[in-house]
Amino acid sequence: MNPNILILGAPGAGKGTQSARIAEEFDVEHVTTGDALRANKHMETEHGTPASFMDAGELVPDPVVNEIVNAALSEADGYVLDGYPRNLSQAEYLDDITDLDVVLYLDVDEDELVGRLTGRRLDPETGDIYHIEYNPAEDEAVKERLVQRDDDTEETVRERLRVYRENTEPVIEHYEETGELVRIDGEQTPDEVWDDIKETVEEEA
């Protein structure tokens, strides 16, 4: 049986990078809320379809997200779940529908997260993402056309992190109380973070 893994962490903590490595190494599905919603946007639930909310630019309500995640997990033979649960009621729902082998929390200081997120730059022609410190563009022509996305300014980033912490702190506490949470030092290099994750999953799963 392939492991069921939940990965938590603030925006900029490196969840996407590490989730992809987990999925490849342990041969499990990478389930993200965004992908699951897009893939099932016309799925009928008693509260409507995800598309009816997404097309109106509204947040998809918890009961609809819950059903979509349930459908995605029930089809997966092992998974790494990324981007859900975002609040305590979703965490409690998740407890009811699946058994987690381990909950990984990528622990990164807020100032480090701000540096990571505000340093991101987008190439509007290719959609590629660079970083002024960690992944600078080498081609001068590319370098000149890079732009900072509106949601990567410091003010916006700090507000996103505040909202994240407000909603997700109770989730982290919940998994600490159940004994499933393992804190990973997310400020190490991506390879060092991966080594810790791989060791943890092999021990726990």
C-alpha positions in Angstrom: 0.0 0.0 0.0 1.4 3.4 -1.0 1.6 6.0 1.7 -1.0 8.7 2.4 0.9 11.9 3.0 -0.4 15.4 3.9 2.0 18.3 3.4 1.4 21.7 5.1 3.3 25.0 4.8 2.8 28.6 4.1 3.0 30.1 0.6 6.7 30.1 -0.4 7.6 27.2 1.9 8.3 24.9 -1.0 5.3 22.5 -0.9 5.0 22.3 -4.6 8.6 21.4 -5.2 8.7 18.8 -2.4 5.3 17.3 -3.3 6.5 16.6 -6.9 9.5 14.7 -5.5 7.4 12.8 -3.0 5.0 11.8 -5.8 7.8 10.5 -8.0 9.8 8.8 -5.2 6.9 7.0 -3.5 4.8 6.5 -6.7 1.7 8.3 -5.3 -0.7 10.9 -6.7 0.0 14.6 -6.2 -3.4 15.9 -5.2 -3.8 19.7 -5.0 -7.0 21.4 -4.3 -6.7 23.7 -7.3 -6.1 20.8 -9.7 -8.9 18.7 -8.2 -11.3 21.6 -8.5 -10.4 22.3 -12.1 -10.5 18.6 -13.0 -14.0 18.2 -11.4 -15.4 21.7 -11.9 -18.6 20.4 -13.4 -19.1 17.7 -10.7 -22.6 18.0 -9.2 -22.8 18.4 -5.4 -25.8 19.3 -3.3 -24.3 22.8 -3.0 -23.7 23.3 -6.8 -20.7 22.7 -9.1 -17.3 24.2 -8.4 -17.6 26.0 -11.7 -20.6 27.9 -10.5 -18.5 29.6 -7.8 -15.2 29.8 -9.8 -16.8 31.5 -12.8 -18.3 34.1 -10.5 -14.9 34.7 -8.9 -16.1 33.5 -5.6 -14.4 31.1 -3.1 -15.6 27.6 -3.5 -17.3 26.8 -0.2 -16.0 24.0 2.2 -18.7 21.4 1.5 -18.0 21.5 -2.2 -14.2 21.4 -1.8 -14.6 18.5 0.7 -16.6 16.5 -1.8 -14.1 17.2 -4.6 -11.1 16.2 -2.4 -12.9 13.1 -1.3 -13.5 12.1 -4.9 -9.8 12.7 -5.8 -8.5 10.7 -2.8 -10.8 7.8 -3.3 -9.4 7.3 -6.8 -5.7 7.5 -5.6 -3.6 4.5 -4.5 -1.5 6.6 -2.1 -1.2 10.4 -2.4 0.5 13.5 -1.2 -2.2 16.1 -0.5 -1.1 19.7 -0.9 -3.3 22.8 -0.3 -5.9 21.2 1.8 -7.1 21.3 4.6 -7.1 25.1 4.9 -9.0 25.2 8.2 -10.0 23.1 11.1 -13.4 22.0 9.8 -11.7 20.7 6.6 -9.1 18.9 8.8 -11.9 17.2 10.8 -13.6 16.2 7.5 -10.4 14.7 6.2 -10.0 12.6 9.4 -13.4 11.1 8.6 -12.7 10.1 5.0 -9.1 8.9 5.0 -6.2 7.6 7.2 -3.0 9.7 7.0 0.3 8.0 7.5 2.2 11.2 8.1 1.6 15.0 8.2 4.7 17.0 7.1 4.9 20.7 8.1 7.5 22.8 6.3 8.5 25.2 9.0 9.8 28.5 7.6 10.2 31.9 9.3 8.0 34.7 8.0 10.8 37.0 7.0 12.3 34.2 5.0 9.0 33.5 3.3 8.6 37.2 2.4 12.1 37.2 0.9 11.3 34.2 -1.2 7.9 35.5 -2.4 8.8 39.1 -3.1 11.9 38.0 -5.0 9.9 36.0 -7.6 9.8 37.4 -11.1 7.6 36.3 -14.0 8.6 36.1 -17.7 5.4 37.3 -19.3 6.3 35.7 -22.7 6.9 32.2 -21.5 5.2 32.1 -18.1 8.5 30.9 -16.5 9.2 31.9 -12.9 12.6 33.2 -11.8 13.9 34.5 -8.5 16.3 37.4 -8.2 18.4 35.5 -5.6 17.8 31.8 -5.9 17.1 31.4 -9.6 18.1 34.5 -11.6 17.6 34.7 -15.3 20.9 34.3 -17.2 19.7 35.6 -20.6 19.9 39.4 -20.7 16.8 39.7 -22.9 14.8 37.6 -20.5 16.1 39.5 -17.5 14.9 42.8 -19.0 11.3 41.7 -19.6 10.8 40.1 -16.1 8.0 41.5 -14.0 6.9 41.2 -10.4 3.3 39.9 -10.1 0.9 42.1 -8.2 0.4 39.4 -5.5 4.2 39.2 -4.9 4.6 42.7 -3.4 5.6 42.8 0.2 2.3 44.3 1.5 0.3 41.6 -0.4 2.6 38.8 0.7 2.5 39.8 4.4 -1.4 39.9 4.2 -1.5 36.5 2.5 0.8 35.0 5.2 -1.4 36.6 8.0 -4.5 35.0 6.5 -2.7 31.7 6.1 -1.6 31.6 9.7 -5.0 32.7 11.0 -6.7 29.8 9.2 -4.0 27.1 9.4 -2.6 27.5 12.9 -5.5 25.5 14.3 -4.9 22.8 11.6 -1.2 22.5 12.7 -2.3 22.3 16.4 -4.8 19.7 15.5 -2.2 17.4 14.0 0.2 18.1 16.8 -2.4 16.9 19.2 -3.1 13.7 17.2 0.6 13.0 17.1 0.7 12.9 13.3 2.6 16.1 12.7 6.3 16.1 11.9 8.0 19.5 11.6 10.6 19.8 8.8 13.1 22.7 8.8 12.0 24.4 5.5 14.9 26.9 5.6 17.5 24.3 4.6 18.4 23.9 0.9 15.7 22.0 -1.1 17.9 18.9 -1.2 18.4 19.0 2.6 14.6 19.4 3.1 14.0 16.5 0.7 16.4 14.3 2.6 14.5 15.0 5.9 11.1 14.4 4.2 12.3 11.1 2.6 13.6 9.8 5.9 10.4 10.8 7.7 8.1 9.2 5.2 10.1 6.0 5.2 10.0 5.8 9.0 6.3 6.7 9.4 4.6 5.2 6.4 
